[in-house]
Every structure is written in structure tokens, then in C-alpha cells.
Amino acid sequence: MADPSFFVGVIGNIISILMFLSPLPTFWRIIKQKSTEDFSSFPYICTLLNSSLWTYYGTIKDGEYLVATVNGFGIVVETIYILLFLIYAPKKIRVKTAIVGGILDVGVFAAAVVATQLALQGEARSGAVGIMGAALNILMYASPLAVMKTVVTTKSVEYLPFLLSFFFFLNGGVWLLYAVLVRDCILGVPNGTGFLLGGVQLVLYGIYRNGKPSKHVSHKLEEECQHHHLISSVS
């Protein structure tokens, strides 16, 4: 009989892939307008680093190949998003994107790989990488908290789409279950937090779903409110 953790991991992969692809409408708009407008590249740079760390974790820890495959897909998708920013953004933003992306996605990731390969072995190595990935996830939870504050302040869920909040909740729950089944507490902590925050967002949606939308919220806030789901929940 097949290991139930495999089926849970496959479901988690499918949900995570859908979340990686959720920014497609934003980038279709960027391509059509030939401009990044006031959208930010930072969420995608952070997600690329996040995916890179979890892919590395999945390749060095026994039995975590499902984590590696879905985040490997994330690396490809996020790289494409960043390249589109480098094509369509104004020169100043292109330079900033290249510098920040180089520091985080190349420098920080390379330093993590080199340090753990030289200084650690076995479980200690995978544990250190997992802790780095989990810490990055937890730091990124500042974004969902900011979005929830906006919802309470404006009494509107205009930029807290129900489906994204639901998938955020579902993704965290599935990966938390997977972490429990394979007894991986490092994978469980960030996804357990994501599951909890997703539940809170659904509660807020239920409370403020009839609120009147605000007309003065920027496109940048709209995009960041939507894509905090992507950054903080895929691990």
C-alpha cells in the first residue's frame, strides 16, 4: 500500500503550482501595457530565494523530493517573472531589480549552499537549510499581517480575494499534514503558521465581505495583497 504522505504531497504540489501561477494575470497585463506600472519586483525576488532554499532542502534531505520538485517549478516560474520585470520596467527599476535579485537570489543562496556544504553534514546540513527557509517564510508573514490590517482599517475585502485566501489556507493545511506524516517539524512550522493566517483571512473575509471597496488603493497594494499568499505559503 502506498504511503499516504505521498498522496498528500502530490495534492500539496498541485495547490502550490496553482499559487505559483496566480500572478499570470499581472504579467499578462505588464506584457500588454509594455510597462510594469507601479508593481514591485520584490515579492518575486523573495519567492525565488524562498523556492531556491526549499529546493536545496528537498534535494539534501531524504524523502523530501516532493518539496524539491514543486519548488524547482517555482524557481523556473519566478525567474521568468523577474526577467519580464527586467524587460519592461523603467531603467531605474531594472537596475534596482538586478541588484537586489543578484544579492538575494545569487549571493545569499550561494553563500547558504557553500557554508552548509563545507561546514555541515547529513541531518545537520538539511536542518540548517530548513531553518533558513522556515525563518524566511516567517519573516515574510509581515506581509499577510499588513494586508489583514488594511482589511480591518478599510472594512473592505477588495484586495483580499476569497479564492487566494482559501488556497492560502488549504495549501498551508495540506503541507502541514504532509509535515506531520513525514515527521518534519521544520516543514511544519511555516506551513502551520500559513494555515493559521489563512484561516484568519477567511474569517476576516466573512466579517467584511459586504464592505464597500475603496477607490484610492494603488495597483502596487493590490498586487502585494494578492502575492503575499505566494511568497509566504509555498515551502
Buried (B, 14 or more C-beta within 10 A) or exposed (E): EEEEBBEBBBBBBEBBBBBBEBBEEBBEBBEEEEEBBEBBBBBBBBBBBBBBBBBBBBBBBEBBBBBBBBBBBBBEBBBEBBEBBBEBBEEEBBEBBBEBBEEBBEEBBEEBBEBBEEEBEEEEBBBBBBBBBBEBBBEBBEBBEEBBEBBEEBEBBBBBBEEBBBBBBBBBBBBBBBBBBBEBEBBBBBBBBBBBBBBBBBEBBEEBEEEEEBEEBEBEBBBBBBBBBBBBBBB
